[in-house]
Amino acid sequence: MKQKLKNEYEVILDTLLQKGLFHTYQTSFSVRTENDRFIINKQDTLFKDSDVFTEVHYKEDLSWKEASPDVKIHANIYQKISTAKCIAHIFPINLVTYSLYHHQFKPMDYYGENILGKKEIFEIEEYENFTEQLESIIYPRLQNENIFIIKGFGAYIYDRDLKELAKKASILENSASILLKIKHV
């Protein structure tokens, strides 16, 4: 079962890469494997490498050393949101561009409006200490929504199913692309 999950993780990761939603050094992707463990991409890895992820515990230990810098955020979400089975921090170019000019993401296309709905865009007050504040900013917003958009930073998404997560990430980027073309940012 765990090997099947790891294979599906790699397929979804490849899909996110091909769609331009996942980038080296800027993003993270994980899936829960057991009650107290998950796999997450390694830090500074090139995603075409054969060894792109590592399995870690929820509690910080040596396994965190090679994991993505987002490992603490993912662990916190898994511990506090029982329905989270997979998590992604994506950096879709159209969504990030749209977020720089707007305070709200309101898709106008069928899939965006019906599957995602309207989302507030969180504005970063100051970039200096932002990465230290991420954990306390992200979790409270993901309690009520499974998608959280951050201005100029991308989005965090969680879901119960890897394919659903990938679908929502793709719709998010496609809807942002449509909005940019309509609104002539």
Protein Blocks (a to p, Z undefined) as FASTA:
>chain_A
ZZmmmmmmmmmmmmmmmnopacehkaccdddfbfkbccdddehiafkbmblbccddfbdc
fklmmmcfklmmmmmmmmmmmklmbdcddddfklmmmmmmpcbdcdfbfklmmmnopadd
dddfblklmmmmmmmmmmmmmmmpcbdcdehibpadddfbfklmmmmmmmmmmmmmmmmm
mnoZZ
